[in-house]
Amino acid sequence: MIRDGARARFPDSQAGFPTGTIAGQRPGAKGAGRVLLIGCGPGDPDLVTVRAMRRIGDADVLVVDRLVGEEVLAYARPDAEVIAVGKEAGGPSTPQDEINRVLVREALKGRLVARLKGGDAFVFGRAAEEIAAVRAAGIAVEIVPGITAAHACAASIALPLTLRESVRQFSLVTGATADGDVNLDWSSLSAPGQAFAIYMGVRTARTLRQKLLGAGAPATLPVVVVENGARANELAVATSLADLVDAIDAFGIKGPAIIFGGLDWNDANLTMPEKVHVFHASADRAAGRAHAASASDAF
Ligand SMILES: C[S@@+](CC[C@H](N)C(=O)[O-])C[C@H]1O[C@@H](n2cnc3c(N)ncnc32)[C@H](O)[C@@H]1O
């Protein structure tokens, strides 16, 4: 769906194309085909940068990932073409080579091609492959940063990602790999004072939990899962590493979600927002109580 809007807000955005423009080229001018690699944030159109909004409004064609919020397309020109190349987690996807071909094909027509990605293109966004393919065809690429999911999710639940005294290292890691084998530096992630955000970790949560516990992370390590962060249907659940899998089952979390580890509002002298659900099946079991939300006792 495309709605008018960007033109009204930025009527002179082509004339004012502020940075990164190739000298003497107007975006969209014939023969000046180029690719804009744009991070579009977590899905909320308010979390798109001003530069991204302007570039989206300039583009002739938009090549769009599944996690880009539909409302973000309201910033596009009404006559812009939209090509969806979404990738379902574990489901059907447009092969990366095909996406690369589309970018090159459209730019070689002399069009201004906006490649829209969820979050930030440089965080688990396969940006390197796309930049290399486009440059190999002699086409210029401009990169527009976006708000990555971990930052948007943390902001939405007011959970600081570092703390001056106690959390000095924060890692972004992936819970899914192309070959299916999750291979991270488990002992480093499990060390005291470490915090992390796991992307694409819902389906591998059982393995993640087992590996972290095996590397010495405490069963009580605070864990917060944020699904659809910064969107209308956001769901946030605070739990422990021991209860991660049960929490995901109990709340029917499918993703997209970020799994935070090693972060706690208490350590930051902050109160947890009311919208965050609390799930502690292990503690309830130990106390002989059945947890209302618990869907599974399987560990
Ligand atoms: C292929 S990665 C892309 C990450 C993206 N480039 C970024 O910077 O956020 C997809 C993963 O990002 C995370 N993600 C993206 N949008 C999200 C959102 N709104 N809420 C929670 N997690 C999200 C999920 O872990 C999802 O499986």
PDBQT file of the ligand as one rigid body, heavy atoms in Angstrom, charges set to zero:
ROOT
HETATM    1  C1  LIG A 301      17.069 -10.597   9.726  1.00  0.00    +0.000 C 
HETATM    2  S1  LIG A 301      17.067  -9.809  11.301  1.00  0.00    +0.000 S 
HETATM    3  C2  LIG A 301      17.063  -8.144  10.792  1.00  0.00    +0.000 C 
HETATM    4  C3  LIG A 301      17.487  -7.197  11.875  1.00  0.00    +0.000 C 
HETATM    5  C4  LIG A 301      17.380  -5.754  11.440  1.00  0.00    +0.000 C 
HETATM    6  N1  LIG A 301      18.313  -5.463  10.390  1.00  0.00    +0.000 N 
HETATM    7  C5  LIG A 301      17.589  -4.794  12.612  1.00  0.00    +0.000 C 
HETATM    8  O1  LIG A 301      18.584  -4.057  12.619  1.00  0.00    +0.000 OA
HETATM    9  O2  LIG A 301      16.751  -4.779  13.514  1.00  0.00    +0.000 OA
HETATM   10  C6  LIG A 301      15.408 -10.081  11.829  1.00  0.00    +0.000 C 
HETATM   11  C7  LIG A 301      15.314 -10.138  13.341  1.00  0.00    +0.000 C 
HETATM   12  O3  LIG A 301      15.333  -8.828  13.893  1.00  0.00    +0.000 OA
HETATM   13  C8  LIG A 301      14.556  -8.798  15.072  1.00  0.00    +0.000 C 
HETATM   14  N2  LIG A 301      13.465  -7.829  14.915  1.00  0.00    +0.000 N 
HETATM   15  C9  LIG A 301      13.188  -7.086  13.836  1.00  0.00    +0.000 A 
HETATM   16  N3  LIG A 301      12.155  -6.251  14.071  1.00  0.00    +0.000 NA
HETATM   17  C10 LIG A 301      11.771  -6.482  15.344  1.00  0.00    +0.000 A 
HETATM   18  C11 LIG A 301      10.777  -5.930  16.187  1.00  0.00    +0.000 A 
HETATM   19  N4  LIG A 301       9.947  -4.960  15.773  1.00  0.00    +0.000 N 
HETATM   20  N5  LIG A 301      10.673  -6.397  17.447  1.00  0.00    +0.000 NA
HETATM   21  C12 LIG A 301      11.509  -7.354  17.906  1.00  0.00    +0.000 A 
HETATM   22  N6  LIG A 301      12.467  -7.907  17.149  1.00  0.00    +0.000 NA
HETATM   23  C13 LIG A 301      12.605  -7.479  15.890  1.00  0.00    +0.000 A 
HETATM   24  C14 LIG A 301      14.032 -10.223  15.281  1.00  0.00    +0.000 C 
HETATM   25  O4  LIG A 301      14.950 -10.928  16.079  1.00  0.00    +0.000 OA
HETATM   26  C15 LIG A 301      14.017 -10.743  13.866  1.00  0.00    +0.000 C 
HETATM   27  O5  LIG A 301      14.014 -12.149  13.821  1.00  0.00    +0.000 OA
ENDROOT
TORSDOF 0
